[in-house]
Amino acid sequence: MEFLIDDIDRAIVTCLAQDARLPLKVLSARVGLTSPSTAERLKRLEERGIIQGYSARVNLAALGYTLQALVRVKPLPGMLQKVEKYLQAMPQCIECDKVTGEDCFVVRLVVKDIAQLDTLLDGLAEQAQSNTAIVKSSPVTRRLPAM
């Protein structure tokens, strides 16, 4: 499905990606429209599914999650759906992608310490093989691609 958006829609999406709490009046000024016109465009972007929601960036370390791990997961035979449900139910799993290749999932976990990571991985061990890498830093955080 291809969505065609114009330069003003791109500007709206870009501004909101940088600051989702941007007041409508400020957003309107930045994109060169009146507030009612900007509000109508926002509504259409939401209805078309281009803007799917608004969120806050949270400092996970400030909440006690001092470690992040990327885990490649390869379910054992017959365990694919059970592993998927296990990952979905795990609050420390903040992202999970189903991928091609030897592994079926790539998971981002946030944990308070190595002991918590071990506990989570131990719960997975009967259902899947895993390969874990600890995240040292994130030189590129989640962002929009070029539009």
N, CA, C and O atoms as CSV, one atom per row, in Angstrom:
chain,resi,resn,atom,element,x,y,z
A,1,MET,N,N,0.853,-1.176,0.000
A,1,MET,CA,C,0.000,0.000,0.000
A,1,MET,C,C,0.896,1.236,0.000
A,1,MET,O,O,1.747,1.387,0.877
A,2,GLU,N,N,0.712,2.098,-0.958
A,2,GLU,CA,C,1.525,3.301,-1.049
A,2,GLU,C,C,0.695,4.502,-0.635
A,2,GLU,O,O,-0.426,4.692,-1.108
A,3,PHE,N,N,1.256,5.306,0.250
A,3,PHE,CA,C,0.585,6.512,0.692
A,3,PHE,C,C,1.275,7.699,0.045
A,3,PHE,O,O,2.490,7.860,0.160
A,4,LEU,N,N,0.512,8.511,-0.620
A,4,LEU,CA,C,1.067,9.714,-1.210
A,4,LEU,C,C,0.767,10.880,-0.287
A,4,LEU,O,O,-0.384,11.139,0.065
A,5,ILE,N,N,1.825,11.576,0.097
A,5,ILE,CA,C,1.635,12.767,0.914
A,5,ILE,C,C,2.395,13.905,0.259
A,5,ILE,O,O,3.390,13.692,-0.435
A,6,ASP,N,N,1.915,15.105,0.490
A,6,ASP,CA,C,2.577,16.259,-0.103
A,6,ASP,C,C,3.600,16.842,0.872
A,6,ASP,O,O,3.810,16.312,1.963
A,7,ASP,N,N,4.229,17.939,0.460
A,7,ASP,CA,C,5.287,18.543,1.272
A,7,ASP,C,C,4.774,19.039,2.621
A,7,ASP,O,O,5.490,18.969,3.620
A,8,ILE,N,N,3.547,19.538,2.658
A,8,ILE,CA,C,2.997,20.029,3.926
A,8,ILE,C,C,2.752,18.858,4.884
A,8,ILE,O,O,3.067,18.948,6.070
A,9,ASP,N,N,2.192,17.762,4.368
A,9,ASP,CA,C,2.006,16.576,5.205
A,9,ASP,C,C,3.348,16.063,5.724
A,9,ASP,O,O,3.462,15.675,6.886
A,10,ARG,N,N,4.364,16.062,4.860
A,10,ARG,CA,C,5.706,15.640,5.284
A,10,ARG,C,C,6.212,16.529,6.417
A,10,ARG,O,O,6.782,16.042,7.394
A,11,ALA,N,N,5.998,17.824,6.278
A,11,ALA,CA,C,6.452,18.775,7.305
A,11,ALA,C,C,5.716,18.520,8.619
A,11,ALA,O,O,6.324,18.572,9.688
A,12,ILE,N,N,4.430,18.247,8.548
A,12,ILE,CA,C,3.656,17.945,9.762
A,12,ILE,C,C,4.199,16.695,10.434
A,12,ILE,O,O,4.444,16.697,11.640
A,13,VAL,N,N,4.388,15.633,9.668
A,13,VAL,CA,C,4.887,14.373,10.222
A,13,VAL,C,C,6.274,14.562,10.821
A,13,VAL,O,O,6.559,14.054,11.906
A,14,THR,N,N,7.134,15.287,10.122
A,14,THR,CA,C,8.497,15.523,10.620
A,14,THR,C,C,8.476,16.301,11.930
A,14,THR,O,O,9.176,15.939,12.876
A,15,CYS,N,N,7.686,17.360,11.992
A,15,CYS,CA,C,7.590,18.162,13.222
A,15,CYS,C,C,7.081,17.319,14.389
A,15,CYS,O,O,7.616,17.401,15.495
A,16,LEU,N,N,6.055,16.515,14.148
A,16,LEU,CA,C,5.476,15.714,15.228
A,16,LEU,C,C,6.402,14.569,15.644
A,16,LEU,O,O,6.388,14.150,16.802
A,17,ALA,N,N,7.200,14.066,14.712
A,17,ALA,CA,C,8.164,13.019,15.065
A,17,ALA,C,C,9.233,13.582,16.001
A,17,ALA,O,O,9.755,12.867,16.857
A,18,GLN,N,N,9.551,14.853,15.836
A,18,GLN,CA,C,10.545,15.497,16.699
A,18,GLN,C,C,9.940,15.889,18.048
A,18,GLN,O,O,10.625,15.843,19.069
A,19,ASP,N,N,8.663,16.272,18.058
A,19,ASP,CA,C,7.997,16.684,19.298
A,19,ASP,C,C,6.496,16.456,19.144
A,19,ASP,O,O,5.790,17.287,18.571
A,20,ALA,N,N,6.016,15.326,19.658
A,20,ALA,CA,C,4.603,14.961,19.512
A,20,ALA,C,C,3.681,15.866,20.325
A,20,ALA,O,O,2.469,15.860,20.109
A,21,ARG,N,N,4.230,16.635,21.248
A,21,ARG,CA,C,3.411,17.529,22.080
A,21,ARG,C,C,3.382,18.957,21.548
A,21,ARG,O,O,2.940,19.876,22.237
A,22,LEU,N,N,3.848,19.134,20.338
A,22,LEU,CA,C,3.876,20.461,19.736
A,22,LEU,C,C,2.457,21.032,19.678
A,22,LEU,O,O,1.563,20.398,19.117
A,23,PRO,N,N,2.236,22.219,20.250
A,23,PRO,CA,C,0.891,22.813,20.187
A,23,PRO,C,C,0.466,23.063,18.738
A,23,PRO,O,O,1.295,23.377,17.884
A,24,LEU,N,N,-0.812,22.923,18.478
A,24,LEU,CA,C,-1.350,23.090,17.134
A,24,LEU,C,C,-0.977,24.453,16.553
A,24,LEU,O,O,-0.652,24.554,15.370
A,25,LYS,N,N,-1.020,25.477,17.358
A,25,LYS,CA,C,-0.694,26.828,16.887
A,25,LYS,C,C,0.761,26.898,16.398
A,25,LYS,O,O,1.039,27.505,15.363
A,26,VAL,N,N,1.676,26.285,17.134
A,26,VAL,CA,C,3.094,26.282,16.750
A,26,VAL,C,C,3.298,25.425,15.501
A,26,VAL,O,O,4.006,25.817,14.573
A,27,LEU,N,N,2.667,24.250,15.492
A,27,LEU,CA,C,2.762,23.365,14.329
A,27,LEU,C,C,2.255,24.077,13.082
A,27,LEU,O,O,2.886,24.016,12.026
A,28,SER,N,N,1.129,24.746,13.204
A,28,SER,CA,C,0.547,25.481,12.073
A,28,SER,C,C,1.511,26.534,11.538
A,28,SER,O,O,1.678,26.679,10.327
A,29,ALA,N,N,2.142,27.267,12.451
A,29,ALA,CA,C,3.093,28.300,12.032
A,29,ALA,C,C,4.287,27.685,11.315
A,29,ALA,O,O,4.781,28.247,10.337
A,30,ARG,N,N,4.750,26.540,11.791
A,30,ARG,CA,C,5.919,25.896,11.184
A,30,ARG,C,C,5.634,25.373,9.778
A,30,ARG,O,O,6.515,25.374,8.918
A,31,VAL,N,N,4.404,24.928,9.551
A,31,VAL,CA,C,4.082,24.372,8.230
A,31,VAL,C,C,3.394,25.386,7.320
A,31,VAL,O,O,3.119,25.088,6.157
A,32,GLY,N,N,3.113,26.586,7.843
A,32,GLY,CA,C,2.570,27.659,7.018
A,32,GLY,C,C,1.086,27.561,6.722
A,32,GLY,O,O,0.633,28.003,5.665
A,33,LEU,N,N,0.313,26.980,7.655
A,33,LEU,CA,C,-1.137,26.880,7.487
A,33,LEU,C,C,-1.841,27.487,8.690
A,33,LEU,O,O,-1.220,27.768,9.715
A,34,THR,N,N,-3.148,27.684,8.549
A,34,THR,CA,C,-3.947,28.097,9.693
A,34,THR,C,C,-4.143,26.885,10.613
A,34,THR,O,O,-3.961,25.741,10.198
A,35,SER,N,N,-4.512,27.155,11.854
A,35,SER,CA,C,-4.751,26.050,12.797
A,35,SER,C,C,-5.852,25.107,12.321
A,35,SER,O,O,-5.672,23.893,12.407
A,36,PRO,N,N,-7.009,25.620,11.813
A,36,PRO,CA,C,-8.042,24.701,11.334
A,36,PRO,C,C,-7.569,23.828,10.159
A,36,PRO,O,O,-7.902,22.645,10.093
A,37,SER,N,N,-6.805,24.403,9.251
A,37,SER,CA,C,-6.295,23.625,8.111
A,37,SER,C,C,-5.313,22.556,8.584
A,37,SER,O,O,-5.331,21.426,8.097
A,38,THR,N,N,-4.465,22.919,9.529
A,38,THR,CA,C,-3.506,21.948,10.075
A,38,THR,C,C,-4.247,20.843,10.807
A,38,THR,O,O,-3.903,19.670,10.660
A,39,ALA,N,N,-5.252,21.194,11.588
A,39,ALA,CA,C,-6.036,20.193,12.320
A,39,ALA,C,C,-6.717,19.229,11.348
A,39,ALA,O,O,-6.777,18.028,11.611
A,40,GLU,N,N,-7.223,19.738,10.245
A,40,GLU,CA,C,-7.877,18.885,9.244
A,40,GLU,C,C,-6.858,17.936,8.606
A,40,GLU,O,O,-7.148,16.758,8.397
A,41,ARG,N,N,-5.691,18.444,8.306
A,41,ARG,CA,C,-4.649,17.583,7.732
A,41,ARG,C,C,-4.223,16.505,8.734
A,41,ARG,O,O,-4.024,15.349,8.364
A,42,LEU,N,N,-4.088,16.890,9.986
A,42,LEU,CA,C,-3.745,15.911,11.027
A,42,LEU,C,C,-4.791,14.811,11.090
A,42,LEU,O,O,-4.461,13.628,11.167
A,43,LYS,N,N,-6.042,15.209,11.057
A,43,LYS,CA,C,-7.138,14.235,11.107
A,43,LYS,C,C,-7.051,13.268,9.928
A,43,LYS,O,O,-7.214,12.061,10.100
A,44,ARG,N,N,-6.795,13.794,8.738
A,44,ARG,CA,C,-6.678,12.934,7.553
A,44,ARG,C,C,-5.463,12.012,7.635
A,44,ARG,O,O,-5.543,10.848,7.241
A,45,LEU,N,N,-4.342,12.521,8.142
A,45,LEU,CA,C,-3.144,11.687,8.308
A,45,LEU,C,C,-3.411,10.543,9.283
A,45,LEU,O,O,-2.935,9.426,9.086
A,46,GLU,N,N,-4.176,10.832,10.333
A,46,GLU,CA,C,-4.538,9.791,11.309
A,46,GLU,C,C,-5.509,8.786,10.688
A,46,GLU,O,O,-5.337,7.578,10.855
A,47,GLU,N,N,-6.520,9.270,9.979
A,47,GLU,CA,C,-7.519,8.391,9.361
A,47,GLU,C,C,-6.891,7.471,8.316
A,47,GLU,O,O,-7.313,6.324,8.168
A,48,ARG,N,N,-5.892,7.964,7.594
A,48,ARG,CA,C,-5.221,7.163,6.573
A,48,ARG,C,C,-4.179,6.231,7.175
A,48,ARG,O,O,-3.581,5.424,6.463
A,49,GLY,N,N,-3.959,6.339,8.484
A,49,GLY,CA,C,-3.004,5.452,9.146
A,49,GLY,C,C,-1.555,5.865,8.978
A,49,GLY,O,O,-0.652,5.097,9.313
A,50,ILE,N,N,-1.317,7.052,8.472
A,50,ILE,CA,C,0.061,7.527,8.334
A,50,ILE,C,C,0.590,7.912,9.708
A,50,ILE,O,O,1.709,7.547,10.067
A,51,ILE,N,N,-0.204,8.642,10.475
A,51,ILE,CA,C,0.109,8.871,11.884
A,51,ILE,C,C,-0.705,7.855,12.665
A,51,ILE,O,O,-1.936,7.886,12.653
A,52,GLN,N,N,-0.006,6.956,13.343
A,52,GLN,CA,C,-0.679,5.864,14.046
A,52,GLN,C,C,-0.804,6.114,15.544
A,52,GLN,O,O,-1.463,5.342,16.241
A,53,GLY,N,N,-0.193,7.164,16.047
A,53,GLY,CA,C,-0.281,7.456,17.466
A,53,GLY,C,C,0.792,8.446,17.861
A,53,GLY,O,O,1.612,8.868,17.046
A,54,TYR,N,N,0.767,8.803,19.129
A,54,TYR,CA,C,1.703,9.775,19.675
A,54,TYR,C,C,2.306,9.150,20.931
A,54,TYR,O,O,1.615,8.466,21.685
A,55,SER,N,N,3.593,9.387,21.148
A,55,SER,CA,C,4.213,8.757,22.305
A,55,SER,C,C,5.280,9.660,22.920
A,55,SER,O,O,5.676,10.677,22.350
A,56,ALA,N,N,5.721,9.251,24.093
A,56,ALA,CA,C,6.777,9.967,24.803
A,56,ALA,C,C,8.054,9.138,24.744
A,56,ALA,O,O,8.002,7.909,24.801
A,57,ARG,N,N,9.186,9.799,24.631
A,57,ARG,CA,C,10.477,9.113,24.754
A,57,ARG,C,C,10.815,9.085,26.229
A,57,ARG,O,O,10.827,10.124,26.888
A,58,VAL,N,N,11.084,7.920,26.742
A,58,VAL,CA,C,11.308,7.744,28.169
A,58,VAL,C,C,12.744,7.303,28.411
A,58,VAL,O,O,13.263,6.445,27.697
A,59,ASN,N,N,13.380,7.886,29.410
A,59,ASN,CA,C,14.728,7.499,29.805
A,59,ASN,C,C,14.610,6.226,30.637
A,59,ASN,O,O,14.287,6.283,31.824
A,60,LEU,N,N,14.872,5.082,30.019
A,60,LEU,CA,C,14.701,3.793,30.692
A,60,LEU,C,C,15.660,3.626,31.860
A,60,LEU,O,O,15.304,3.010,32.865
A,61,ALA,N,N,16.871,4.164,31.745
A,61,ALA,CA,C,17.835,4.068,32.843
A,61,ALA,C,C,17.312,4.785,34.088
A,61,ALA,O,O,17.561,4.348,35.212
A,62,ALA,N,N,16.590,5.882,33.884
A,62,ALA,CA,C,16.028,6.620,35.015
A,62,ALA,C,C,14.940,5.810,35.726
A,62,ALA,O,O,14.598,6.099,36.873
A,63,LEU,N,N,14.398,4.796,35.045
A,63,LEU,CA,C,13.397,3.922,35.645
A,63,LEU,C,C,14.025,2.649,36.213
A,63,LEU,O,O,13.319,1.750,36.670
A,64,GLY,N,N,15.357,2.583,36.179
A,64,GLY,CA,C,16.050,1.431,36.736
A,64,GLY,C,C,16.446,0.373,35.732
A,64,GLY,O,O,17.066,-0.623,36.104
A,65,TYR,N,N,16.104,0.561,34.470
A,65,TYR,CA,C,16.475,-0.405,33.430
A,65,TYR,C,C,17.843,-0.007,32.885
A,65,TYR,O,O,17.948,0.738,31.911
A,66,THR,N,N,18.888,-0.519,33.535
A,66,THR,CA,C,20.247,-0.079,33.229
A,66,THR,C,C,20.875,-0.830,32.057
A,66,THR,O,O,21.888,-0.385,31.518
A,67,LEU,N,N,20.295,-1.957,31.656
A,67,LEU,CA,C,20.846,-2.741,30.564
A,67,LEU,C,C,19.797,-2.992,29.489
A,67,LEU,O,O,18.613,-3.178,29.773
A,68,GLN,N,N,20.268,-2.992,28.256
A,68,GLN,CA,C,19.438,-3.427,27.141
A,68,GLN,C,C,20.164,-4.567,26.454
A,68,GLN,O,O,21.392,-4.579,26.370
A,69,ALA,N,N,19.396,-5.520,25.967
A,69,ALA,CA,C,19.980,-6.660,25.268
A,69,ALA,C,C,19.213,-6.900,23.981
A,69,ALA,O,O,17.991,-6.761,23.930
A,70,LEU,N,N,19.956,-7.263,22.941
A,70,LEU,CA,C,19.355,-7.714,21.692
A,70,LEU,C,C,19.505,-9.228,21.678
A,70,LEU,O,O,20.607,-9.762,21.801
A,71,VAL,N,N,18.387,-9.901,21.526
A,71,VAL,CA,C,18.385,-11.360,21.603
A,71,VAL,C,C,17.819,-11.920,20.304
A,71,VAL,O,O,16.696,-11.606,19.909
A,72,ARG,N,N,18.623,-12.757,19.647
A,72,ARG,CA,C,18.142,-13.491,18.483
A,72,ARG,C,C,17.564,-14.794,19.005
A,72,ARG,O,O,18.215,-15.507,19.768
A,73,VAL,N,N,16.340,-15.107,18.594
A,73,VAL,CA,C,15.628,-16.261,19.137
A,73,VAL,C,C,15.249,-17.219,18.014
A,73,VAL,O,O,14.664,-16.829,17.004
A,74,LYS,N,N,15.600,-18.481,18.222
A,74,LYS,CA,C,15.275,-19.540,17.258
A,74,LYS,C,C,14.455,-20.592,18.005
A,74,LYS,O,O,15.017,-21.416,18.727
A,75,PRO,N,N,13.113,-20.571,17.835
A,75,PRO,CA,C,12.272,-21.544,18.534
A,75,PRO,C,C,12.638,-22.982,18.176
A,75,PRO,O,O,13.049,-23.271,17.052
A,76,LEU,N,N,12.483,-23.870,19.141
A,76,LEU,CA,C,12.654,-25.295,18.892
A,76,LEU,C,C,11.477,-25.769,18.045
A,76,LEU,O,O,10.450,-25.091,18.002
A,77,PRO,N,N,11.596,-26.910,17.373
A,77,PRO,CA,C,10.506,-27.397,16.521
A,77,PRO,C,C,9.165,-27.447,17.271
A,77,PRO,O,O,9.069,-27.970,18.381
A,78,GLY,N,N,8.149,-26.890,16.630
A,78,GLY,CA,C,6.804,-26.896,17.192
A,78,GLY,C,C,6.545,-25.843,18.254
A,78,GLY,O,O,5.461,-25.811,18.837
A,79,MET,N,N,7.521,-24.980,18.517
A,79,MET,CA,C,7.403,-24.004,19.612
A,79,MET,C,C,7.226,-22.560,19.158
A,79,MET,O,O,7.193,-21.651,19.988
A,80,LEU,N,N,7.114,-22.340,17.856
A,80,LEU,CA,C,7.062,-20.971,17.327
A,80,LEU,C,C,5.986,-20.135,18.005
A,80,LEU,O,O,6.278,-19.052,18.512
A,81,GLN,N,N,4.756,-20.616,18.023
A,81,GLN,CA,C,3.652,-19.828,18.584
A,81,GLN,C,C,3.787,-19.657,20.093
A,81,GLN,O,O,3.435,-18.608,20.632
A,82,LYS,N,N,4.292,-20.677,20.773
A,82,LYS,CA,C,4.485,-20.587,22.219
A,82,LYS,C,C,5.547,-19.535,22.556
A,82,LYS,O,O,5.386,-18.765,23.502
A,83,VAL,N,N,6.625,-19.509,21.781
A,83,VAL,CA,C,7.678,-18.510,21.984
A,83,VAL,C,C,7.137,-17.111,21.713
A,83,VAL,O,O,7.406,-16.181,22.473
A,84,GLU,N,N,6.377,-16.963,20.637
A,84,GLU,CA,C,5.807,-15.648,20.309
A,84,GLU,C,C,4.921,-15.142,21.449
A,84,GLU,O,O,5.000,-13.970,21.819
A,85,LYS,N,N,4.090,-16.006,22.001
A,85,LYS,CA,C,3.225,-15.613,23.128
A,85,LYS,C,C,4.055,-15.281,24.365
A,85,LYS,O,O,3.739,-14.337,25.089
A,86,TYR,N,N,5.111,-16.050,24.610
A,86,TYR,CA,C,5.990,-15.787,25.748
A,86,TYR,C,C,6.603,-14.388,25.631
A,86,TYR,O,O,6.631,-13.629,26.600
A,87,LEU,N,N,7.092,-14.062,24.436
A,87,LEU,CA,C,7.702,-12.752,24.216
A,87,LEU,C,C,6.677,-11.623,24.343
A,87,LEU,O,O,6.972,-10.574,24.915
A,88,GLN,N,N,5.482,-11.841,23.811
A,88,GLN,CA,C,4.436,-10.820,23.897
A,88,GLN,C,C,4.040,-10.543,25.344
A,88,GLN,O,O,3.694,-9.413,25.689
A,89,ALA,N,N,4.090,-11.563,26.183
A,89,ALA,CA,C,3.683,-11.420,27.581
A,89,ALA,C,C,4.797,-10.873,28.475
A,89,ALA,O,O,4.543,-10.530,29.630
A,90,MET,N,N,6.014,-10.786,27.966
A,90,MET,CA,C,7.164,-10.354,28.756
A,90,MET,C,C,7.241,-8.825,28.776
A,90,MET,O,O,7.516,-8.220,27.741
A,91,PRO,N,N,7.003,-8.181,29.935
A,91,PRO,CA,C,7.026,-6.717,29.992
A,91,PRO,C,C,8.392,-6.109,29.639
A,91,PRO,O,O,8.463,-4.968,29.180
A,92,GLN,N,N,9.451,-6.856,29.848
A,92,GLN,CA,C,10.789,-6.341,29.557
A,92,GLN,C,C,11.109,-6.372,28.061
A,92,GLN,O,O,12.118,-5.812,27.632
A,93,CYS,N,N,10.270,-7.010,27.281
A,93,CYS,CA,C,10.426,-7.038,25.829
A,93,CYS,C,C,9.778,-5.775,25.275
A,93,CYS,O,O,8.553,-5.652,25.248
A,94,ILE,N,N,10.615,-4.838,24.834
A,94,ILE,CA,C,10.072,-3.563,24.352
A,94,ILE,C,C,9.961,-3.508,22.832
A,94,ILE,O,O,9.315,-2.615,22.284
A,95,GLU,N,N,10.592,-4.465,22.154
A,95,GLU,CA,C,10.480,-4.588,20.699
A,95,GLU,C,C,10.730,-6.031,20.324
A,95,GLU,O,O,11.552,-6.712,20.937
A,96,CYS,N,N,10.018,-6.488,19.318
A,96,CYS,CA,C,10.244,-7.837,18.812
A,96,CYS,C,C,9.882,-7.846,17.336
A,96,CYS,O,O,8.777,-7.468,16.949
A,97,ASP,N,N,10.818,-8.279,16.533
A,97,ASP,CA,C,10.586,-8.395,15.098
A,97,ASP,C,C,10.684,-9.859,14.694
A,97,ASP,O,O,11.599,-10.566,15.119
A,98,LYS,N,N,9.747,-10.311,13.878
A,98,LYS,CA,C,9.811,-11.642,13.272
A,98,LYS,C,C,10.639,-11.472,12.006
A,98,LYS,O,O,10.330,-10.629,11.164
A,99,VAL,N,N,11.693,-12.275,11.873
A,99,VAL,CA,C,12.652,-12.049,10.802
A,99,VAL,C,C,12.895,-13.310,9.978
A,99,VAL,O,O,12.516,-14.413,10.373
A,100,THR,N,N,13.529,-13.123,8.836
A,100,THR,CA,C,13.945,-14.252,8.013
A,100,THR,C,C,15.337,-14.688,8.456
A,100,THR,O,O,15.993,-13.994,9.233
A,101,GLY,N,N,15.777,-15.822,7.967
A,101,GLY,CA,C,17.103,-16.308,8.307
A,101,GLY,C,C,17.025,-17.432,9.325
A,101,GLY,O,O,15.963,-18.022,9.525
A,102,GLU,N,N,18.141,-17.727,9.964
A,102,GLU,CA,C,18.196,-18.821,10.928
A,102,GLU,C,C,17.324,-18.575,12.147
A,102,GLU,O,O,16.713,-19.502,12.676
A,103,ASP,N,N,17.267,-17.339,12.588
A,103,ASP,CA,C,16.462,-16.998,13.764
A,103,ASP,C,C,15.074,-16.571,13.310
A,103,ASP,O,O,14.890,-16.123,12.179
A,104,CYS,N,N,14.115,-16.712,14.191
A,104,CYS,CA,C,12.754,-16.290,13.855
A,104,CYS,C,C,12.428,-14.908,14.415
A,104,CYS,O,O,11.611,-14.180,13.851
A,105,PHE,N,N,13.072,-14.549,15.531
A,105,PHE,CA,C,12.768,-13.278,16.192
A,105,PHE,C,C,14.061,-12.553,16.557
A,105,PHE,O,O,15.078,-13.177,16.860
A,106,VAL,N,N,13.998,-11.234,16.519
A,106,VAL,CA,C,15.024,-10.390,17.115
A,106,VAL,C,C,14.293,-9.542,18.145
A,106,VAL,O,O,13.334,-8.838,17.827
A,107,VAL,N,N,14.760,-9.622,19.379
A,107,VAL,CA,C,14.053,-9.041,20.515
A,107,VAL,C,C,14.941,-8.010,21.205
A,107,VAL,O,O,16.144,-8.223,21.355
A,108,ARG,N,N,14.351,-6.897,21.623
A,108,ARG,CA,C,15.060,-5.923,22.456
A,108,ARG,C,C,14.465,-6.027,23.853
A,108,ARG,O,O,13.270,-5.814,24.058
A,109,LEU,N,N,15.323,-6.357,24.802
A,109,LEU,CA,C,14.918,-6.463,26.196
A,109,LEU,C,C,15.546,-5.334,26.995
A,109,LEU,O,O,16.673,-4.921,26.724
A,110,VAL,N,N,14.810,-4.839,27.980
A,110,VAL,CA,C,15.372,-3.905,28.959
A,110,VAL,C,C,15.309,-4.599,30.313
A,110,VAL,O,O,14.274,-5.146,30.695
A,111,VAL,N,N,16.417,-4.572,31.027
A,111,VAL,CA,C,16.488,-5.259,32.313
A,111,VAL,C,C,17.217,-4.393,33.326
A,111,VAL,O,O,17.958,-3.475,32.975
A,112,LYS,N,N,16.984,-4.712,34.597
A,112,LYS,CA,C,17.616,-3.948,35.672
A,112,LYS,C,C,19.037,-4.424,35.943
A,112,LYS,O,O,19.877,-3.652,36.406
A,113,ASP,N,N,19.308,-5.708,35.652
A,113,ASP,CA,C,20.650,-6.252,35.863
A,113,ASP,C,C,20.783,-7.581,35.122
A,113,ASP,O,O,19.822,-8.085,34.543
A,114,ILE,N,N,21.985,-8.130,35.154
A,114,ILE,CA,C,22.265,-9.383,34.461
A,114,ILE,C,C,21.438,-10.531,35.048
A,114,ILE,O,O,21.006,-11.423,34.317
A,115,ALA,N,N,21.221,-10.508,36.350
A,115,ALA,CA,C,20.421,-11.570,36.976
A,115,ALA,C,C,19.011,-11.607,36.391
A,115,ALA,O,O,18.473,-12.687,36.146
A,116,GLN,N,N,18.416,-10.452,36.167
A,116,GLN,CA,C,17.080,-10.415,35.571
A,116,GLN,C,C,17.120,-10.926,34.129
A,116,GLN,O,O,16.207,-11.632,33.700
A,117,LEU,N,N,18.157,-10.582,33.386
A,117,LEU,CA,C,18.317,-11.084,32.023
A,117,LEU,C,C,18.428,-12.605,32.034
A,117,LEU,O,O,17.799,-13.282,31.222
A,118,ASP,N,N,19.225,-13.141,32.952
A,118,ASP,CA,C,19.366,-14.601,33.065
A,118,ASP,C,C,18.026,-15.260,33.336
A,118,ASP,O,O,17.712,-16.288,32.735
A,119,THR,N,N,17.244,-14.698,34.214
A,119,THR,CA,C,15.929,-15.264,34.544
A,119,THR,C,C,15.028,-15.300,33.311
A,119,THR,O,O,14.358,-16.300,33.053
A,120,LEU,N,N,15.017,-14.209,32.557
A,120,LEU,CA,C,14.184,-14.150,31.350
A,120,LEU,C,C,14.641,-15.166,30.312
A,120,LEU,O,O,13.821,-15.848,29.697
A,121,LEU,N,N,15.944,-15.264,30.122
A,121,LEU,CA,C,16.473,-16.203,29.131
A,121,LEU,C,C,16.280,-17.648,29.590
A,121,LEU,O,O,16.053,-18.531,28.762
A,122,ASP,N,N,16.367,-17.901,30.899
A,122,ASP,CA,C,16.115,-19.252,31.418
A,122,ASP,C,C,14.678,-19.675,31.120
A,122,ASP,O,O,14.422,-20.839,30.811
A,123,GLY,N,N,13.741,-18.729,31.212
A,123,GLY,CA,C,12.345,-19.037,30.903
A,123,GLY,C,C,12.116,-19.344,29.434
A,123,GLY,O,O,11.122,-19.972,29.070
A,124,LEU,N,N,13.016,-18.912,28.614
A,124,LEU,CA,C,12.928,-19.132,27.170
A,124,LEU,C,C,13.640,-20.414,26.739
A,124,LEU,O,O,13.342,-20.968,25.680
A,125,ALA,N,N,14.574,-20.881,27.555
A,125,ALA,CA,C,15.484,-21.968,27.163
A,125,ALA,C,C,14.787,-23.280,26.803
A,125,ALA,O,O,15.290,-24.020,25.958
A,126,GLU,N,N,13.653,-23.587,27.414
A,126,GLU,CA,C,12.954,-24.835,27.110
A,126,GLU,C,C,12.208,-24.762,25.778
A,126,GLU,O,O,11.783,-25.786,25.242
A,127,GLN,N,N,12.053,-23.559,25.253
A,127,GLN,CA,C,11.270,-23.360,24.038
A,127,GLN,C,C,12.101,-22.921,22.839
A,127,GLN,O,O,11.656,-23.042,21.697
A,128,ALA,N,N,13.315,-22.406,23.094
A,128,ALA,CA,C,14.074,-21.815,21.993
A,128,ALA,C,C,15.559,-21.733,22.313
A,128,ALA,O,O,15.976,-21.776,23.470
A,129,GLN,N,N,16.340,-21.614,21.247
A,129,GLN,CA,C,17.747,-21.276,21.377
A,129,GLN,C,C,17.843,-19.757,21.264
A,129,GLN,O,O,17.063,-19.133,20.544
A,130,SER,N,N,18.788,-19.171,21.969
A,130,SER,CA,C,18.929,-17.717,21.885
A,130,SER,C,C,20.394,-17.325,21.831
A,130,SER,O,O,21.273,-18.063,22.277
A,131,ASN,N,N,20.633,-16.155,21.278
A,131,ASN,CA,C,21.960,-15.577,21.200
A,131,ASN,C,C,21.798,-14.124,21.621
A,131,ASN,O,O,21.033,-13.373,21.015
A,132,THR,N,N,22.526,-13.732,22.669
A,132,THR,CA,C,22.307,-12.426,23.290
A,132,THR,C,C,23.501,-11.509,23.129
A,132,THR,O,O,24.647,-11.938,23.268
A,133,ALA,N,N,23.233,-10.242,22.836
A,133,ALA,CA,C,24.260,-9.200,22.802
A,133,ALA,C,C,23.786,-8.059,23.696
A,133,ALA,O,O,22.635,-7.630,23.609
A,134,ILE,N,N,24.672,-7.574,24.550
A,134,ILE,CA,C,24.350,-6.430,25.407
A,134,ILE,C,C,24.581,-5.149,24.606
A,134,ILE,O,O,25.605,-5.007,23.938
A,135,VAL,N,N,23.638,-4.230,24.674
A,135,VAL,CA,C,23.751,-2.953,23.968
A,135,VAL,C,C,24.688,-2.043,24.768
A,135,VAL,O,O,24.439,-1.764,25.941
A,136,LYS,N,N,25.766,-1.584,24.124
A,136,LYS,CA,C,26.702,-0.666,24.778
A,136,LYS,C,C,26.238,0.781,24.645
A,136,LYS,O,O,26.318,1.556,25.599
A,137,SER,N,N,25.753,1.140,23.461
A,137,SER,CA,C,25.235,2.483,23.211
A,137,SER,C,C,24.354,2.419,21.978
A,137,SER,O,O,24.319,1.408,21.277
A,138,SER,N,N,23.645,3.506,21.719
A,138,SER,CA,C,22.762,3.578,20.549
A,138,SER,C,C,23.103,4.833,19.754
A,138,SER,O,O,22.476,5.875,19.948
A,139,PRO,N,N,24.091,4.747,18.857
A,139,PRO,CA,C,24.479,5.930,18.099
A,139,PRO,C,C,23.389,6.449,17.177
A,139,PRO,O,O,23.393,7.625,16.813
A,140,VAL,N,N,22.442,5.570,16.790
A,140,VAL,CA,C,21.293,5.993,15.997
A,140,VAL,C,C,20.063,5.450,16.703
A,140,VAL,O,O,19.868,4.236,16.767
A,141,THR,N,N,19.237,6.332,17.229
A,141,THR,CA,C,17.999,5.899,17.858
A,141,THR,C,C,16.901,5.842,16.802
A,141,THR,O,O,17.077,6.314,15.679
A,142,ARG,N,N,15.776,5.261,17.176
A,142,ARG,CA,C,14.663,5.140,16.216
A,142,ARG,C,C,14.313,6.519,15.678
A,142,ARG,O,O,14.142,7.477,16.432
A,143,ARG,N,N,14.210,6.594,14.356
A,143,ARG,CA,C,13.918,7.873,13.698
A,143,ARG,C,C,13.180,7.602,12.397
A,143,ARG,O,O,13.108,6.462,11.936
A,144,LEU,N,N,12.642,8.643,11.818
A,144,LEU,CA,C,11.980,8.517,10.525
A,144,LEU,C,C,13.029,8.407,9.424
A,144,LEU,O,O,14.093,9.017,9.523
A,145,PRO,N,N,12.739,7.634,8.374
A,145,PRO,CA,C,13.623,7.641,7.208
A,145,PRO,C,C,13.414,8.947,6.437
A,145,PRO,O,O,12.496,9.714,6.727
A,146,ALA,N,N,14.256,9.179,5.479
A,146,ALA,CA,C,14.094,10.360,4.630
A,146,ALA,C,C,12.750,10.279,3.918
A,146,ALA,O,O,12.363,9.223,3.418
A,147,MET,N,N,12.050,11.394,3.878
A,147,MET,CA,C,10.743,11.404,3.206
A,147,MET,C,C,10.872,12.200,1.940
A,147,MET,O,O,9.898,12.349,1.202
